[in-house]
Amino acid sequence: PCFIISRNPFPILSTALKRSRRQRRRSVSNLSTILETCSSEEMSIQGNVAYPRRPVPLEDYPSRDVIFHVTGGGFFAHTIAGDLPYLIDWSAVTNAVVICPEYDLLPDHCFPVAINQITDIYCSLVSGDAAALLGFRTDKVIITGESVGGNLGVALCVKLCSDGLVNVNATSQTQTKIDKSSNDKEQCDPSTAKKIEPISSSFNFDEENHGGKTPVRLPDAIMLCCPALNLSLASSPSRVRGGGDPVLPGGLILAISDAYLPPSLGVPKDSPIASPYFAPDEILTHFPPTCLYASSTDPLLDDSVNFNTRLRRLGVESNLHVVHNMPHAYWGLGTAGFPEAKQVQRECESWLIEQLSNGRHKSVKKTKYGSNET
């Protein structure tokens, strides 16, 4: 399931969602009757509901920009309630639809359940498979996220490249690849969890293995706040200084890491999809424009600094903004009246508008905000 937010009137989306709700109210017994009158090629099964598979050509749907927002919450909860006020503001100023996927949580679902679900939803959006359900086709896409939502947002881009789902050209390198197929009820059980195995990949789209489908694309931009890019337990100066953070104390980092990547799973904590901080240069060089926000007291500050440095060294347009004396994952504090967070929200809105207007850029350039530190 996803939360779908549109601040400005969008009758087509409203009609499509109402139609979806009516279909979901139908009993399972009606499903067989529907399927008897339509071939499997004409229907798409989602749960117990059959939807027409693109009853009209994709190009006939209206296009709409999408902000694909992945919530934080330490993989144990979703923070949609705290994120909602600024997400509504983002939708209002950009005229974009905000889509927040509700991925499965700990303790029942550990890695790689959440990232597989995020990937499936994203691919459905950008490929057009969700157009019949939503009533529009996706134009530009910006990924946003806080804390572990930032982890999943960056891991999504890494996974799209390493699984050959996007059409990029890169050098061959031994990679860690996760079996993309994942049952929604996949449990955090070492005996049933998908195993990770090294493969040799050139990160190229494989038409033969994907049935000749058009490859999906990377997002047009990424904007993150205090992303949990590194789930390894290696110490760093910011993790030592920020051990008493009121939102993410040191002990909680350990608990999240061990729960999401339990030792019995056999997945190293520096796996590039579990900890995209360790993604290889061959993948990061294809990243879209990236905007990172951090706090001077955030225990994850050093990870954001190092990740931003790597992206810039690879020629990716990336900028880091560090706000003083704010806790981990502070985007939502603008609603509570914190002036620093209010200023950050104004900057986020300007950056979103700029990226949706200009599209993807290839070279590094300074943003309108000037210095990398605010």
Backbone hydrogen bonds, N-H to C=O, Kabsch-Sander energy under -0.5 kcal/mol:
donor,donor_aa,acceptor,acceptor_aa,energy
3,F,100,C,-2.7
5,I,98,V,-3.0
13,L,10,F,-0.5
14,S,10,F,-2.2
15,T,11,P,-2.7
16,A,12,I,-2.3
17,L,13,L,-2.5
18,K,14,S,-2.2
19,R,15,T,-2.2
20,S,16,A,-2.0
21,R,17,L,-2.4
22,R,18,K,-2.1
23,Q,19,R,-2.2
24,R,20,S,-2.2
25,R,21,R,-1.1
26,R,22,R,-0.6
26,R,23,Q,-1.0
30,N,27,S,-1.2
31,L,28,V,-1.3
32,S,28,V,-0.6
33,T,29,S,-0.6
34,I,30,N,-1.8
35,L,31,L,-2.3
36,E,32,S,-1.7
37,T,33,T,-0.8
37,T,34,I,-0.8
38,C,34,I,-0.5
38,C,35,L,-0.6
42,E,39,S,-1.4
43,M,39,S,-0.6
43,M,40,S,-0.7
44,S,51,Y,-3.0
46,Q,44,S,-0.6
46,Q,49,V,-2.8
49,V,46,Q,-1.6
51,Y,44,S,-3.0
51,Y,49,V,-0.5
53,R,42,E,-2.8
54,R,52,P,-1.2
60,D,57,P,-1.7
61,Y,58,L,-1.7
64,R,137,R,-1.9
66,V,140,K,-2.9
67,I,97,V,-2.4
68,F,66,V,-0.7
68,F,142,I,-2.6
69,H,67,I,-1.1
69,H,99,I,-1.6
70,V,68,F,-0.5
70,V,144,T,-2.8
71,T,69,H,-0.6
76,F,73,G,-1.6
77,A,73,G,-0.9
79,T,72,G,-0.7
83,D,79,T,-1.8
84,L,80,I,-2.1
87,L,83,D,-2.1
88,I,84,L,-2.4
89,D,85,P,-1.6
90,W,86,Y,-2.5
91,S,87,L,-2.3
92,A,88,I,-2.1
93,V,89,D,-2.4
94,T,90,W,-1.8
95,N,91,S,-1.7
97,V,65,D,-2.6
98,V,5,I,-3.0
99,I,67,I,-2.4
99,I,97,V,-0.5
100,C,3,F,-3.0
102,E,1,P,-2.8
103,Y,101,P,-1.0
106,L,75,F,-3.5
109,H,105,L,-1.7
110,C,108,D,-0.5
111,F,260,Y,-1.9
113,V,110,C,-2.2
116,N,112,P,-2.1
117,Q,113,V,-2.2
118,I,114,A,-2.6
119,T,115,I,-2.2
120,D,116,N,-2.2
121,I,117,Q,-2.2
122,Y,118,I,-2.5
123,C,119,T,-2.7
124,S,120,D,-2.0
125,L,121,I,-1.9
126,V,122,Y,-2.5
127,S,123,C,-1.9
128,G,124,S,-0.7
128,G,125,L,-0.5
130,A,124,S,-1.9
131,A,128,G,-1.6
134,L,130,A,-2.6
135,G,131,A,-2.9
137,R,62,P,-2.5
138,T,125,L,-0.7
139,D,64,R,-2.3
142,I,66,V,-2.2
143,I,221,A,-2.3
144,T,68,F,-2.1
145,G,223,M,-1.2
146,E,70,V,-0.9
147,S,225,C,-2.2
149,G,146,E,-2.7
150,G,147,S,-0.8
151,N,147,S,-1.4
152,L,148,V,-2.3
153,G,149,G,-2.1
154,V,150,G,-2.3
155,A,151,N,-2.7
156,L,152,L,-2.0
157,C,153,G,-1.2
158,V,154,V,-2.2
159,K,155,A,-2.9
160,L,156,L,-2.5
161,C,157,C,-1.6
162,S,158,V,-3.0
163,D,159,K,-2.5
164,G,161,C,-1.3
165,L,160,L,-2.2
166,V,160,L,-1.2
167,N,216,V,-0.6
168,V,166,V,-1.3
168,V,203,F,-0.7
170,A,168,V,-0.5
170,A,202,S,-0.9
173,Q,201,S,-1.7
175,Q,199,I,-3.2
177,K,175,Q,-0.6
177,K,197,E,-1.3
179,D,195,K,-0.6
186,E,183,N,-2.3
188,C,108,D,-2.3
189,D,187,Q,-2.3
192,T,189,D,-1.9
193,A,189,D,-2.2
197,E,177,K,-1.2
199,I,175,Q,-2.4
201,S,173,Q,-1.6
201,S,199,I,-0.6
206,D,164,G,-0.7
207,E,205,F,-0.8
210,H,206,D,-1.0
211,G,208,E,-0.7
212,G,207,E,-2.4
213,K,210,H,-1.7
216,V,165,L,-1.5
220,D,141,V,-2.8
221,A,141,V,-0.9
222,I,289,P,-2.4
223,M,143,I,-2.9
224,L,291,C,-2.6
225,C,145,G,-2.1
226,C,293,Y,-3.5
228,A,147,S,-2.2
229,L,227,P,-1.6
231,L,229,L,-0.6
240,V,236,S,-1.8
241,R,237,P,-2.8
242,G,238,S,-2.7
243,G,240,V,-1.1
245,D,242,G,-2.1
250,G,243,G,-2.0
252,L,249,P,-0.9
253,I,249,P,-1.5
254,L,250,G,-1.6
255,A,251,G,-1.9
256,I,252,L,-2.7
257,S,253,I,-2.3
258,D,254,L,-2.4
259,A,255,A,-1.8
260,Y,256,I,-2.7
261,L,257,S,-2.3
265,L,262,P,-2.2
266,G,262,P,-0.5
266,G,263,P,-1.2
271,S,268,P,-1.8
275,S,271,S,-3.7
277,Y,229,L,-2.0
278,F,275,S,-2.5
279,A,276,P,-1.8
283,I,280,P,-1.5
284,L,280,P,-2.2
285,T,281,D,-2.3
286,H,283,I,-1.9
287,F,284,L,-1.9
290,T,317,E,-3.0
291,C,222,I,-2.6
292,L,319,N,-3.0
293,Y,224,L,-2.2
294,A,321,H,-2.4
296,S,323,V,-2.4
297,T,326,M,-0.5
298,D,295,S,-1.2
301,L,298,D,-1.8
304,S,300,L,-1.6
305,V,301,L,-2.4
306,N,302,D,-2.6
307,F,303,D,-2.3
308,N,304,S,-2.5
309,T,305,V,-2.1
310,R,306,N,-2.1
311,L,307,F,-2.3
312,R,308,N,-2.3
313,R,309,T,-2.3
314,L,310,R,-1.6
315,G,312,R,-1.5
316,V,311,L,-2.6
318,S,316,V,-1.0
319,N,290,T,-1.8
321,H,292,L,-2.8
322,V,372,N,-0.5
323,V,294,A,-2.5
323,V,321,H,-0.5
326,M,323,V,-0.6
333,L,330,Y,-2.1
334,G,331,W,-1.2
335,T,332,G,-0.9
337,G,334,G,-1.2
338,F,333,L,-1.9
342,K,338,F,-2.1
343,Q,339,P,-2.3
344,V,340,E,-2.1
345,Q,341,A,-2.2
346,R,342,K,-1.8
347,E,343,Q,-2.0
348,C,344,V,-2.8
349,E,345,Q,-2.3
350,S,346,R,-2.0
351,W,347,E,-2.6
352,L,348,C,-2.6
353,I,349,E,-2.2
354,E,350,S,-2.3
355,Q,351,W,-2.6
356,L,352,L,-2.4
357,S,353,I,-1.5
358,N,354,E,-2.6
359,G,355,Q,-2.1
370,G,367,T,-1.7
371,S,369,Y,-0.7
374,T,322,V,-0.8
